[in-house]
Amino acid sequence: MQRDGHDASTAAGNEGAGVQAFASVAEGEVVEDEFDTSITEGRQKLARSVRVMFATGLLGGMEVSLGAVLYLMVLDTTGSVWLGALAFSVGFIVLFLAHSELFTEGFFFPIMALFARRGTVVQVMRLWIITLLSNLVGAWVIMWVVVLALPQLHDLIATQARHYVDAPLGLQSICLAVLGGAAITLMTRMQVGRKDDIAVLAASVVGALFQIGLGLFHSVLSSIIIIGALHSGADGVTYGDWLGFLWYVTLFNIIGGVVLITGPRLLRTSVATGK
């Protein structure tokens, strides 16, 4: 009887180990499929010509600026930052549906391609620089039009801009910039590859609530407001203030997106697939 019980226990243990091994293999296959998809997406982004990169980034800056205008209008009407953040999510939805590009979207898929040796550091830097500059040009154009069309928003734009340019370069500002890069990189990861429209909508709303609701610092999204203040001639907001804000926010956006979001996924892929 004891022998039978021992055999039954051994069989059950073997069965459990078999199920666990099957689950591990299945998980590895899912992770590998996701990794392969990410590499393909990253290679496509890195292979674009300079003209296509600039055009995609220009449209991205213009489209997401429309979300910023909705945010300002809702905030001015209701006084609620959270309702304004929901309105801002429209900009992210348009950005995704129009297949445009935001600077911090380049912190995930291109890095995956670089990790897989399907891209180079030079290609990644080229994508980042061109996309950032073109995003800012697009924002500059749209906010010039907005400032002329909606003068009632001038005071609000100035107040919002000072939240960014008056922030001292310290631990809090650095952390806000790190979280700003992480939030949009995570949103990008959640959106791409999703066939469910509800999932894309949810990712856009989550990204906007984090970024705008929490007042995080973002090289492009925060600059949209600052550019609006520059166009309106707001007191206490200069191009020097903007550049002083932009350089460190860009740096820590990169750290937040690459280290906090992309890095752990690279580690998971390496462990699960042995690559």
C-alpha positions, 0 to 999 in steps of 0.5 A: 500500500505504501509503495502504491501511494509512493508511485501515485505521488511520484506520478502526480509530481511528474504530471505537475512537472510536465504541466509546468514545463509545457506552460514554460514552453508556451510562455517562451513562445509567446514572448518570442513572438512578441519579440519578433514583432517588436524587432520588425516594427523597430527595423521599419522605423529605423529604415525610414528615409530622413524625409519620411522620418521628418514628415511623420514626426511633423504630423505627429507634433501637429496632431498631438498639439490638437489634443493639447488644445482640447485639454486647455479648452476643457481645463478653462471651462471646467477647471478640472485637470483630470477632465482635461487629461481625458480630452488630451487623450484624443491627441494620442488616439489621432496620433495612433490612427494616423500612424504618426510619430512622437519622439518617445515612441522611439524608446521601445521598438527601435531599442528592441531592434538594436538589441537584436542587432537589426539596427545600429546606434547611429540609426537610433540616434538619427530617428530620435533627433529627427523625430524630436525636431520635427515634433517641435516644428509641428507643435510650433506651427499649430500653437501659433495658429491656436494663439491667434485663434483663441486669445482667451486661452493666453493667460491659462497657457502662460500659467501652464507653461510656468509650471514647467519652466519655473521648476528647478532642476532637482530630484523632483523635476528629474523624477517627473521627466523619468516618469514622463518618458516611461508613461508614453513608452508604456502607452506605445507598447500597449497600443502597437499590435493591438487589433482591439479598438477598445484596447487602443482607446484604453491605452491612450486614456491611461497615457493621458491620465498619467502624463497630463493628470499627474503633471509629468514632464515630457520633451514634446508634450510640455513644450507644446504649452511652452511654445504657446506661451512664447507665441502669446508673449507671456511674461516670464517665459523665454526661449532660453527658459524653454531650452533650459527645460528641454535639454534635461527633460529629453535626457531623463525621458530617454532614461525613463523609457529605455531603462524602466520600460524597455529594459525589463522587457529585454531581460524577460525576453532574454530569460524566456528565449535564451537570446 
